[in-house]
């Protein structure tokens, strides 16, 4: 699914059904920017070895999320302007609970 959507930014957990976030990255042809969101601090060094923009520990502190999104803005500085509706849909999974949310917009 990730390949078909070709996202510019991926929020990725370490432990996921069917493998790790690192496993998923190794299977992708187009590598998006990645911000890891996880409860496992022991994988931070490896995350930065795969050029992660940031590594957020759960529960995610809103100030840390804002700082991570500021890094995204810096990473995209100099590129073509981002469209007005940057984030059209986000899928969130928390244990057994999951949901898809539309029209999410965050202004860094």
C-alpha positions in Angstrom: 0.0 0.0 0.0 2.8 2.4 0.8 4.4 2.0 -2.7 1.0 2.7 -4.4 0.5 5.9 -2.4 4.1 7.1 -2.7 4.0 9.3 0.4 6.6 12.0 1.0 6.5 11.4 4.8 5.8 8.3 6.7 5.2 8.0 10.5 6.4 4.5 11.3 6.4 2.3 14.4 9.1 -0.2 15.1 6.9 -3.1 16.0 4.2 -3.8 13.4 2.1 -6.7 12.4 4.2 -8.9 10.1 7.5 -7.3 10.8 9.3 -4.2 11.9 9.3 -0.7 10.5 12.9 -1.4 9.4 11.6 -4.4 7.4 9.0 -2.2 5.7 11.6 0.4 4.7 13.9 -2.3 3.3 11.1 -3.4 0.9 10.3 0.0 -0.4 11.7 1.2 -3.8 10.7 4.9 -3.1 12.0 5.8 0.3 9.9 8.6 1.9 11.1 10.7 4.8 10.5 8.8 8.0 9.6 9.8 11.5 9.6 6.8 13.8 6.9 6.8 16.5 7.5 4.0 19.0 7.7 3.0 22.7 11.1 1.4 22.2 14.0 3.8 22.7 16.6 1.1 22.0 16.2 1.4 18.2 16.9 5.1 18.0 20.5 4.7 16.7 19.4 2.4 13.9 16.6 4.8 13.0 19.0 7.6 12.4 21.2 5.2 10.4 18.4 4.8 7.9 18.1 8.7 7.8 15.0 9.1 9.9 14.1 12.7 10.4 13.1 12.1 14.0 12.4 9.5 16.6 9.3 10.1 18.8 8.7 8.0 22.0 5.2 7.1 22.9 3.2 8.6 24.4 4.1 11.4 22.0 4.6 14.8 23.6 2.9 17.5 21.5 6.0 19.7 21.7 8.2 16.9 20.3 5.7 16.3 17.5 5.8 20.0 16.7 9.6 19.9 16.6 9.5 16.9 14.4 7.2 18.6 12.0 9.4 21.6 12.0 12.2 19.3 10.8 10.0 18.1 8.0 9.5 21.7 6.9 13.3 22.3 7.0 13.9 19.1 5.0 11.5 20.3 2.3 12.9 23.8 2.2 14.1 24.6 -1.3 11.9 22.0 -2.9 8.8 22.8 -4.9 6.2 24.3 -2.6 4.0 21.8 -0.8 0.3 21.9 -1.9 -2.1 23.6 0.5 -3.7 20.3 1.6 -0.5 18.6 2.6 -2.1 15.9 4.6 -5.2 14.5 3.1 -5.5 11.3 5.2 -3.8 9.6 8.1 -4.2 6.1 9.4 -3.7 5.5 13.1 -3.4 2.1 14.7 -3.1 1.8 18.5 -3.0 -1.8 19.5 -6.3 -3.4 18.3 -7.9 0.0 17.7 -7.4 1.6 14.2 -9.0 4.4 12.3 -8.5 6.5 9.2 -8.9 10.2 9.5 -9.4 12.7 6.7 -8.7 16.4 6.3 -6.0 16.7 8.9 -4.0 19.9 8.6 -1.0 20.9 10.7 0.6 24.3 10.3 4.3 24.3 11.4 
